[in-house]
Amino acid sequence: MDTVFYQLLTSRQVTLVNMIIGAVAFVLLLILLFGRNSRDERGRKIIGKASIAALIGCAFSATVLSHYMQQLAEPHGGILMIDAYLAVNAIQLVYNITVLIEIAGILVLKRRE
């Protein structure tokens, strides 16, 4: 399973897809942040709560992914092999997870409040 995940994260095509997902999520987040509903106190309160959840998600995903990437990058008898695509995908994954948590938090809180 680790070798499949390593091959997946070191693929250039996965890097491209990962960056496209990140760009689309970023544009969606900007629309949610600067939309008409986000200008009042209620909208800012929702954005604040979602941002706290995204910060916690970022810290958790960065911690878990960094420890897993260490194990993943040692396929050759304990020699650390960091591939550029592996590093880019790891950073992009943390970013994507953070933005998607922020978007989900905003959408869920808008429906609740």
C-alpha positions as a printed Julia matrix, in Angstrom:
113×3 Matrix{Float64}:
   0.0    0.0     0.0
   2.84   2.39    0.82
   4.5    1.83   -2.55
   1.22   2.55   -4.36
   0.77   5.75   -2.36
   4.41   6.68   -3.03
   4.0    6.08   -6.77
   0.8    8.11   -6.73
   2.31  11.08   -4.9
   5.42  11.15   -7.08
   3.41  11.22  -10.31
   3.47  14.42  -12.35
  -0.14  13.92  -13.43
  -1.3   13.71   -9.81
   0.61  16.93   -9.12
  -1.25  18.68  -11.93
  -4.63  17.39  -10.77
  -3.8   18.34   -7.18
  -2.91  21.9    -8.24
  -6.1   22.25  -10.3
  -8.2   21.11   -7.33
  -6.36  23.64   -5.14
  -6.95  26.48   -7.61
 -10.66  25.7    -7.98
 -11.08  25.4    -4.21
  -9.27  28.73   -3.73
 -11.56  30.51   -6.2
 -14.61  29.0    -4.48
 -13.27  30.12   -1.11
 -12.77  33.67   -2.41
 -16.34  33.71   -3.68
 -17.58  32.59   -0.26
 -15.38  35.07    1.61
 -16.26  38.11   -0.49
 -19.88  37.27   -1.28
 -22.8   39.46   -0.33
 -23.74  37.29    2.66
 -20.27  37.56    4.23
 -20.29  41.31    4.77
 -22.43  41.51    7.89
 -21.6   40.44   11.44
 -23.25  37.05   11.01
 -21.15  36.3     7.91
 -17.93  37.32    9.65
 -18.81  35.18   12.65
 -19.35  32.2    10.35
 -16.04  32.84    8.55
 -14.27  33.12   11.92
 -15.61  29.8    13.16
 -14.8   28.08    9.87
 -11.28  29.54    9.96
 -10.65  28.11   13.42
 -11.8   24.69   12.21
  -9.56  25.02    9.13
  -6.57  25.95   11.3
  -7.1   22.88   13.47
  -7.49  20.74   10.33
  -4.31  22.23    8.86
  -2.31  21.46   12.0
  -3.66  17.92   12.17
  -3.16  17.14    8.48
   0.34  18.67    8.42
   1.38  16.62   11.44
  -0.05  13.34   10.18
   1.13  13.83    6.61
   4.66  14.84    7.63
   5.1   11.74    9.78
   3.64   9.52    7.05
   5.83  11.16    4.38
   8.93  10.31    6.42
   7.99   6.63    6.35
   7.02   6.86    2.7
  10.29   8.51    1.66
  12.47   5.71    3.08
  11.82   2.87    0.61
  15.5    1.99    0.12
  16.69   0.49    3.38
  16.42   3.56    5.6
  17.88   6.0     3.09
  15.68   9.1     2.9
  14.63   9.65   -0.73
  12.74  12.92   -1.14
  11.29  13.32   -4.6
  10.35  16.86   -5.68
   6.86  15.75   -6.68
   6.4   14.06   -3.31
   7.23  17.3    -1.51
   5.01  19.39   -3.77
   2.09  16.99   -3.44
   2.45  16.83    0.34
   2.32  20.62    0.64
  -0.53  20.86   -1.86
  -2.49  18.17    0.0
  -2.21  20.08    3.27
  -3.34  23.24    1.5
  -6.26  21.49   -0.23
  -7.42  19.89    3.01
  -7.29  23.26    4.79
  -9.24  25.09    2.08
 -11.82  22.32    1.79
 -12.38  22.34    5.56
 -12.84  26.11    5.41
 -15.36  25.82    2.55
 -17.25  23.0     4.25
 -17.3   24.94    7.52
 -18.72  28.05    5.86
 -21.39  26.09    4.01
 -22.44  24.06    7.07
 -22.53  27.08    9.37
 -24.54  29.13    6.86
 -27.21  26.45    6.92
 -27.18  26.1    10.72
 -27.25  29.79   11.63
